[in-house]
């Protein structure tokens, strides 16, 4: 009888996060990328760091909810009140410490072995946050938070939820991404905003990578399209950097602006034709052809009740590339001079597509008439 030859290697990888991230797959074992061999993984949160009634405990629950809207088969669950946490103990745990050189770290244990083919398995994942970072849990509006508290919008706090989503991406087997707009790049400005609401979300890039690892969700048809006012701005080491989308004249030059609370407010005149730039994402399982409405609003809450100025539709493929584009629109000649307005984009305005996340379908660029 022939003996089964089993070759194995055990190692731990620490995914350090200077700006927290994900869509490239993490390291491979003879061409096989690491992943969990179960589609249901449980984490345990420290009783000390995430006690009952604590806002960070609520935020952690929101992060798990957002992660589980992904279009793949992988799902995480969270148990609380873990009395003792530590690395290398065979359990997946979440806690705080002051002993980190980065805002957060995901430690991943894995095995790489051959058994009638190469296997690459995650065996443990621990996610640790640095307790001296000026985080905000951002739970004022449930799963959404107050944008004005955050770095990208003139605030002083780093969003805990975007950092956590980045690290749970590592926990699922994703690596850093520096080639496109991604939560696995610079996480804190991979975020959706409409009105005062800020929403942390995985995005197209991470969803595509998770689908590569775990396949499309087998229990339901997961779809999600969205629009944001952020875009890719090149690589910064292992991370993608992001900046706000812009408003241009018809010759392609950025319009004049002033900065208010971290946002560029562009100067336009009534009747002017401009090119509005937004980033459109398909974080679902299949290609979509959504309608997009462009509107002008008297406030930053962009809805279908605002003044429609243009519409379009185009195919969005869920391939991880993330689509940033401009659309020519005309500022209504009826607008008052010397007043603030918001130029908005609404994805799927008629809600014809059943989506896992409906809160990322509208956003804006601030404008002021002169």
Secondary structure, DSSP 8 states (H G I E B T S, - for coil): ------EEEEEEEEEEESS---SSB--EETTEE-B-SSSEEEEEEETTTS-TT-HHHHHHHHHHHHHTTSSBS-EEEEEEEES---TTSSS-EEEEES--SSSEEEEEEEEEEESSSEEEEEEEEEEEEETTS-EE---TBTTBEEGGGBGGGT-SBEEHHHHHHHHHHHHHTB----SSS-TTSSGGG-EEEETTEEEE--HHHHHHHHHHHH-B-SSS----EEEESEEEEEEETTEEEEEE--EE-TTS-B--EEEETTEEEEEE-TT-EEEEEEEEEE-SSS-B--EEEEEEESSS---TTSEEEEEEE--B--SS--EEEEEEEE--TTS-TT-EEEEEEEESTT--S--S--TTSEEEEEEEE-
